[in-house]
Amino acid sequence: MTEKIFEFVEKLASSKTTGNVLNHYSPDIPDNLIRRENLLLYLKYMKEIKPEVILIGEAPGYHGCRLTGVPFTSEFILLNDSKVFGKETAL
């Protein structure tokens, strides 16, 4: 199952975009690596706790997912929620 999560994130990262759209998981931009890693951590944690529902954001905001790589997650949550991201997570 972890392999399927990795494949999902890689598929997101490889999605083609047009001139007015940014793929914030794309490997073409080196800084996006941390966003992919954050999303992998988040999805693996969700797999562990088995929530009944997971919401997936379609248009990431520039203060949240665009920065962190995780839908509906701000920088504050990323840096302070040790249950999901641990103490060594960085932006």
C-alpha positions as CSV (number, residue, x, y, z in Angstrom):
1,M,0.0,0.0,0.0
2,T,2.9,2.4,0.7
3,E,4.0,1.8,-2.9
4,K,0.6,3.0,-4.1
5,I,0.9,6.2,-2.1
6,F,4.3,6.8,-3.6
7,E,2.9,6.1,-7.1
8,F,0.1,8.6,-6.4
9,V,2.4,11.4,-5.4
10,E,4.7,10.7,-8.4
11,K,1.7,10.8,-10.7
12,L,0.8,14.2,-9.2
13,A,4.4,15.4,-9.7
14,S,4.5,14.3,-13.3
15,S,1.2,16.0,-14.3
16,K,1.7,18.3,-17.2
17,T,0.8,22.0,-16.8
18,T,0.1,24.9,-19.1
19,G,1.8,28.4,-18.9
20,N,-0.6,29.7,-16.3
21,V,-0.6,26.7,-14.0
22,L,2.1,25.6,-11.5
23,N,2.6,22.0,-10.4
24,H,3.9,22.5,-6.9
25,Y,5.0,18.8,-6.7
26,S,6.9,18.9,-10.1
27,P,10.5,17.5,-9.9
28,D,11.5,20.3,-12.4
29,I,11.7,22.6,-9.4
30,P,14.1,21.3,-6.8
31,D,12.3,23.1,-3.9
32,N,9.3,20.9,-4.6
33,L,11.0,17.9,-3.2
34,I,10.0,18.9,0.4
35,R,6.4,19.3,-0.7
36,R,6.3,15.8,-2.2
37,E,8.0,14.4,1.0
38,N,5.4,16.2,3.2
39,L,2.5,14.8,1.2
40,L,4.0,11.3,1.4
41,L,4.3,11.6,5.2
42,Y,0.8,12.9,5.5
43,L,-0.8,10.2,3.3
44,K,1.2,7.5,5.1
45,Y,-0.1,8.8,8.5
46,M,-3.6,8.9,7.1
47,K,-3.2,5.2,6.1
48,E,-2.1,4.4,9.7
49,I,-5.0,6.0,11.4
50,K,-7.6,5.0,8.8
51,P,-9.9,8.0,8.8
52,E,-13.4,7.5,7.4
53,V,-13.0,10.5,5.1
54,I,-10.0,12.3,3.5
55,L,-10.6,15.7,1.8
56,I,-8.4,16.5,-1.2
57,G,-7.9,20.2,-2.0
58,E,-8.2,21.2,-5.7
59,A,-6.8,24.7,-5.7
60,P,-4.0,25.1,-3.1
61,G,-3.7,28.4,-1.4
62,Y,-0.4,30.3,-1.3
63,H,-0.3,30.3,2.5
64,G,-1.2,26.6,2.9
65,C,-0.8,23.7,0.5
66,R,1.3,25.8,-2.0
67,L,3.8,26.2,0.8
68,T,3.6,22.9,2.7
69,G,2.5,20.5,-0.1
70,V,-0.3,19.1,2.1
71,P,-3.9,20.1,1.4
72,F,-5.6,22.1,4.2
73,T,-2.3,22.4,6.1
74,S,-0.7,25.7,7.1
75,E,3.0,26.3,7.9
76,F,2.0,26.5,11.6
77,I,0.4,23.0,11.5
78,L,3.3,21.6,9.6
79,L,5.8,22.8,12.1
80,N,3.8,22.1,15.2
81,D,1.9,18.8,14.7
82,S,4.4,16.2,15.7
83,K,1.9,13.4,15.4
84,V,2.0,13.7,11.6
85,F,5.3,15.4,10.7
86,G,7.7,14.8,13.6
87,K,10.2,17.3,14.9
88,E,12.6,17.2,12.0
89,T,10.2,18.3,9.3
90,A,11.3,21.5,7.5
91,L,9.9,23.7,4.8
